Every structure is written in C-alpha cells, then in structure tokens.
Amino acid sequence: MTRERIHLRREQETMLMTLYLHARDAGSANPILDDTYAGRLLERIDYDFARLDRLRGNQPLIVGRAKAVDEQVSSFLATHPDAVVLHLGCGLDSRVLRIDPAPSVTWFDVDQEPVIELRRKLVHHRDGVTMVGTSVTDERWWADIPRGRATLVVGEGLLMYLTPEGVATLVDAALAHPAPTIGMVFDTVAPWVRRVSGWQPNFRRADTRFLSTTHDLDTAVHHHSGVELTAEQSMVTLARRASTGTLAAIIRTVDATTPGHRAMVLRTYQIRQTSSSPRD
C-alpha cells in the first residue's frame, strides 16, 4: 500500500493530532468515539505519529468533543432530514461516515486547499458530499451553498485558530445565509488557554497557537438578533467522564474550578430567520 507523504504547515498539521487520538481511542478496550476509520487513514499516511504520543493525555478531551459534536449534528438532522451540513475545518475527520446521513442531506467538507487535496486522495468519494478547498473566512464560497434549506454550520477545533476578525467574518457569513433555520456548533477556548497554547511542544513544532477565544465568539454572535444559544457543554467535564484512574482524578481537579471548567466549551446556536442583521 502506497503511503501519502504529508506536506502541511502550521495549523494544518494539527489535524494529524486529532486523527491520531481518534485512532488510539478506537484501538482501546473501551472506546468513547470508536472512530474505526481513523486507524485506516493512519496506515495510509507517511508520518512519524510516534512523535504525537505525548498528546495521549488529551485523548479523552478530543474524542469526547468529537462525540458531543456528532450528537449535535445527529440531533439537527433528526429534526431537519433534508438539511445542508457545512463541516468547516474538516481535516481528515470521518464525521460524515460516522453519522452516515440520509441521501436527502447535502454535506460539504470545507478546509484549506492542501488539506482538501490530501482528503481527496485518502477519503473515498461518497454521494451527497462535496469537498471545498478554501479558507473558511473567504465569503465567496458561500455562493455555491444551497439556499432555502435548513443549514448546520459545524466547526470543531477551528475557531481558536482564527483571528477574532476571522471569527466575526465566519459568523456573519453563516447568519446571512438564506435559510429558514441556521444552526451553528463551535467549540472555543478561554482567554487563559489561548495564552498558554504556545507552550505546547507539538504546537511549537508546528509553529502554531490559538488566536481567538469564547469571548470573540460572544462578540461576533451578539451583533446579530434572534440567535439563541441552545446548549453549552464543558469539554473538560466531558473529558472527565471519559477518563479513568489518575488522569480522571487530575481532570476532576481542573473541572472543579471555574477557569478549568470553562477552559473549553462547546456551543450550539440556532436562528429561525432567513437572514440576520449585519455587524455594525
């Protein structure tokens, strides 16, 4: 089997960290996400994944987050079986395969062109799925998204790599899209997490760090009327529930403090309008 050599830069390389942890979880005795597709992809990539082993302590957080996002997507599709789903910053994530949406769902996997190029090589084509290689903050690609249908915008592990201005641009574009119902699912980090992100060794090696926070998402959303925050989950709490032993005890201590509990949150929004007011 021919392996694909990786040529990614900065935040693009972080998708391999997520893929690696998904595969570790699937291979464990009691998987949380059980993403069986992740291990198959690892076998097709020419990359030293052993260098990511120091991230194994983040595994409950990453797979717990993915499972929570999957649940939000499945819930939206149960109510809107002919929806449009925009999976932004998709990387090599197998979400569309895990959820296996009905043929009535139109799905878009969106990421930067080098990532989508790799995804096209590694992920088999599936009917109803379109891959789009572009920046998520480039508003031009929205012109190709179907209008007049319930639309769900999903960004897992995405917003923190955008500038505050980029977060605002993305939210503006999503809420301006002509659709009877618009849902948004984003995870974000606290300001203190953004500050310390540059200390993480794998982030330093990839020359990347977090750029925006939950506050920036709040600011972007508050410029629009009619947007309802329907759910907020602490990713630290989810990680605690997915952990055992010493790691669980450590995460429990972090989760017991307000800054720790809110270090990373998953937000779900919904607006039932054809459009929303633009930012000032």
SVG drawing of the C-alpha trace seen along z (x, -y; Angstrom):
<svg xmlns="http://www.w3.org/2000/svg" viewBox="-38 -50 47 54">
<polyline fill="none" stroke="black" stroke-width="0.4" points="0.0,0.0 1.4,-3.4 1.6,-5.9 0.9,-9.6 3.7,-11.9 2.4,-14.8 3.2,-18.4 1.2,-20.6 2.0,-23.7 1.2,-25.3 -2.4,-24.7 -3.0,-22.3 -0.7,-19.8 -2.8,-19.8 -5.4,-17.7 -3.0,-14.8 -3.0,-15.1 -6.8,-14.7 -6.6,-11.8 -4.0,-10.1 -6.0,-10.4 -9.2,-9.2 -7.3,-6.1 -5.9,-5.5 -9.4,-5.6 -10.7,-3.2 -8.0,-0.8 -8.6,-0.9 -10.5,1.6 -13.4,-0.8 -13.6,-3.4 -15.5,-6.6 -15.9,-7.7 -14.9,-4.4 -13.8,-6.1 -12.7,-2.9 -12.0,-5.0 -9.1,-6.9 -6.8,-3.9 -7.2,-3.0 -6.2,-6.5 -3.2,-6.4 -1.9,-3.4 -2.1,-5.3 -0.1,-8.4 3.7,-8.6 4.2,-10.5 6.0,-9.8 2.9,-9.5 5.1,-8.3 6.1,-12.0 2.4,-12.6 2.4,-10.1 2.9,-12.8 -0.6,-14.0 -2.3,-10.9 -3.4,-12.8 -5.6,-14.9 -7.3,-11.8 -10.5,-12.0 -10.9,-15.7 -10.5,-15.3 -12.7,-12.1 -15.3,-13.4 -15.5,-16.6 -15.9,-14.7 -18.7,-12.5 -20.5,-15.6 -20.4,-17.3 -21.6,-14.1 -24.5,-14.0 -25.4,-17.7 -25.2,-17.0 -27.4,-13.9 -29.9,-15.8 -30.2,-18.5 -30.6,-16.0 -33.3,-14.2 -35.3,-17.4 -34.2,-18.5 -33.8,-15.4 -33.1,-17.3 -30.6,-19.8 -27.4,-21.2 -24.4,-20.5 -21.2,-22.5 -18.3,-20.7 -15.7,-23.5 -12.1,-22.8 -12.9,-19.1 -9.3,-17.9 -9.3,-14.2 -12.2,-13.7 -14.6,-10.9 -17.7,-12.6 -19.9,-12.1 -19.0,-8.4 -19.7,-8.1 -23.1,-9.8 -24.0,-8.3 -26.6,-10.9 -29.6,-10.1 -29.4,-10.7 -31.6,-13.7 -28.8,-15.5 -26.3,-17.7 -22.9,-17.7 -19.9,-20.0 -16.4,-19.2 -14.5,-22.5 -10.9,-23.2 -7.8,-24.8 -6.8,-23.5 -3.7,-21.5 -5.9,-19.6 -8.7,-19.0 -6.2,-17.8 -5.0,-15.2 -8.5,-14.3 -9.4,-13.7 -6.6,-11.2 -7.4,-9.4 -11.1,-9.5 -13.3,-7.6 -16.0,-9.7 -19.4,-9.5 -22.6,-10.6 -24.1,-13.8 -20.7,-15.0 -18.8,-17.9 -15.2,-18.8 -14.4,-22.5 -10.8,-23.7 -10.8,-27.3 -10.3,-29.4 -13.4,-29.3 -13.2,-33.1 -13.4,-33.6 -17.1,-34.5 -17.1,-33.8 -17.6,-30.0 -21.0,-30.6 -22.5,-31.4 -22.4,-27.7 -24.2,-26.6 -27.9,-25.6 -30.4,-28.2 -33.8,-27.9 -33.0,-24.7 -32.1,-24.2 -28.4,-24.7 -26.0,-23.5 -22.5,-25.0 -20.1,-22.9 -16.6,-23.9 -14.7,-21.5 -11.2,-22.6 -11.5,-25.5 -12.4,-28.9 -9.4,-29.1 -7.1,-29.1 -8.9,-32.1 -8.3,-35.7 -11.1,-37.5 -11.8,-39.2 -11.9,-35.9 -14.4,-34.6 -16.7,-37.6 -16.4,-37.2 -17.4,-33.5 -20.3,-34.1 -21.5,-37.0 -21.5,-34.8 -23.2,-31.9 -26.0,-34.0 -26.5,-35.9 -27.1,-32.7 -30.7,-32.5 -32.1,-29.5 -35.3,-29.0 -33.2,-27.6 -29.5,-28.0 -27.6,-26.0 -24.1,-26.6 -21.9,-24.2 -18.5,-25.6 -16.0,-24.8 -13.9,-27.6 -11.3,-28.2 -11.0,-30.6 -8.5,-33.5 -6.1,-31.8 -6.0,-28.7 -5.2,-30.9 -2.3,-32.5 -0.7,-29.1 -1.3,-27.3 2.0,-28.4 3.8,-26.4 2.5,-23.1 5.6,-21.3 3.7,-19.9 2.2,-23.3 5.7,-24.9 6.9,-22.3 4.0,-23.1 4.7,-26.9 1.0,-27.5 -1.1,-28.6 -4.6,-29.7 -5.7,-33.1 -9.3,-33.6 -11.4,-32.8 -15.0,-32.2 -15.2,-36.0 -14.6,-36.6 -17.4,-34.2 -19.7,-36.0 -18.8,-39.3 -19.5,-38.1 -22.8,-36.5 -24.1,-39.5 -24.0,-41.6 -27.0,-39.6 -30.5,-39.4 -32.6,-36.3 -29.7,-34.0 -30.4,-31.5 -27.8,-29.7 -29.5,-26.3 -26.7,-24.4 -23.3,-24.8 -21.1,-21.9 -17.8,-22.0 -15.3,-19.9 -13.4,-19.4 -16.4,-17.8 -16.8,-15.5 -13.1,-14.6 -13.5,-13.8 -16.4,-11.5 -14.4,-9.8 -11.3,-9.2 -10.3,-6.7 -7.6,-6.4 -5.1,-9.1 -6.0,-11.1 -9.6,-11.2 -8.5,-12.5 -6.4,-15.2 -9.2,-16.3 -11.7,-16.2 -9.5,-18.7 -9.3,-21.0 -13.1,-20.7 -13.8,-21.7 -12.6,-25.2 -14.5,-27.8 -11.5,-28.6 -10.8,-24.9 -14.5,-24.0 -14.8,-26.8 -11.4,-26.2 -13.0,-24.8 -16.8,-24.8 -18.9,-23.5 -21.6,-26.0 -24.7,-25.2 -26.8,-28.1 -29.9,-28.3 -31.7,-31.1 -35.0,-30.7 -34.8,-33.6 -33.9,-33.9 -31.3,-36.4 -29.9,-38.4 -28.7,-41.9 -25.1,-42.6 -22.5,-43.7 -22.0,-47.4"/>
</svg>
